Amino acid sequence: MEFNVTHILLDCGIILLATKALGMGARKIGLPQVVGMILAGLLIGPAFFSGNTAFHGLIHPTDMEMNVLQSFSQIGVVFILFSSGLETDFKEMKRSGIAATAIALAGVFIPIALGTLIALLFMGGLSAAKDSALLMNALFVGCILSATSVGITVETLRELGKLKTKTGTTVLSAAIIDDVIGIIVLSILTSFGGDGNLLKTCLNVLGFFAFTIIVGLLLRKAFTLLVRIYPHKRRTSIFALSMCFLFAYCAEEIFGIAAITGAYMAGLMLSGLGDSHFVDRKVIVSGYMLFTPMFFAYIGISADFSSFAPSLLLFVLGFVFVGILGKIAGCAAVAKFFRYNNRESLTIGCGMIARGEVALAVYATGQSMIAYQDGKLIGLDPLVATIFLIIISSILCPIFLKLVFRGQQTVDVHSEHRSATISSEALDHVMDQSTP
């Protein structure tokens, strides 16, 4: 079928309008804009209308047009992870130290274990682990549950006047470390999924991180010098984005590691420098003008509910349940071990349950691990479950936190916050207030 670029222009126009409108609507009712953007993709695309012969949605791209939109979405997810790396605060991580690291480890590996278990149960029982393709599919499902989006948690803790407390600092630090570990685990899984050679996979991962640190430190010095000569100039942002794209390319093409890991590490190597905040602001504006809304909308557009079976609904409910339970139980138990009191431990556990853009990034990166045989799905595609998890956890997180602090709600208007992932409120503020 002939490719028509004007159809892409129309699709992009509809996507941008829909994601912005529904993103603002979601924020008005206390949900992250991410939720509204995903819903926009579901409503304008063929997800709910695939069985309707008369109407296929506001946009119904051809296969070639879907490839273009997918390319835009992949660039969008690179922007998201690069920004997350830039926002990583090493001082915050160091301040919380061993406790935050242990909490983050529990917040990664307990949900992964529970997610893998429930995926195996829905793919024929524990015996399905004998099939390497199904086992990788199950591990991929579990890996999605490792991600944490702390934007909602930050806003809720700030409202309650608890953001700058020991508990609030621990939640922020644990969420940062949580995402770092989760991305490393995803990289290992995607790399291992290629040929099953564990030694080669480990060497690739070690080689990539050695490359990242050595080259990253050299580029960090070059960036510092560039900023000293040209402070707060667009050329510094262009340098940073070039580094991001090159790291993403090297990660995927040379080391067989997920491209988003390269983008995240590029941001990490530039974090904490004098102009990092300026660059991050430019990256957010650049990404959210086009590519990042494309990513969130593409997730919704590519969903298909035409074959949504009751058994899949049970999987979705189980996936969401263990995703929330794993974070609360695992993180709270470790916090209790480090002598946080009951309220503080429960706060930490509840503060870690929210999922957002990183969970979608993990899904988008690991789709190749979904098991197929002769073109037929034999494993589990967790897209619908991931969407439900983001929506439900975004609603429950502030509710749980306010219940934990019921009777102690004091507002600290001077609190400042930084999020390990992109806060929807901060994004919208940047988009509305930024100047070229």
Secondary structure, 3 states (H helix, E strand, C coil): CCCCHHHHHHHHHHHHHHHHHHHHHHHHCCCCHHHHHHHHHHHHCCCCCCCCCCCCCCCCCCHHHHHHHHHHHHHHHHHHHHHHHHHCCHHHHHHHHHHHHHHHHHHHHHHHHHHHHHHHHHCCCHHHHHCHHHHHHHHHHHHHCCCCCCHHHHHHHHHCCCCCCHHHHHHHHHHHHHHHHHHHHHHHHHHHHHHCCHHHHHHHHHHHHHHHHHHHHHHHHHHHHHHHHCCCCHHHHHHHHHHHHHHHHHHHHHCCCCHHHHHHHHHHHHCCCCCHHHHHHHHHHHHHHCHHHHHHHHHHHCCCCCCCCHHHHHHHHHHHHHHHHHHHHHHHHHHHHCCCCHHHHHHHHHHCCCCCHHHHHHHHHHHHHCCEECCEECCCCCHHHHHHHHHHHHHHHHHHHHHHCCCCCCCCCCCCCCCCCCCHHHHHHHHHHCCC
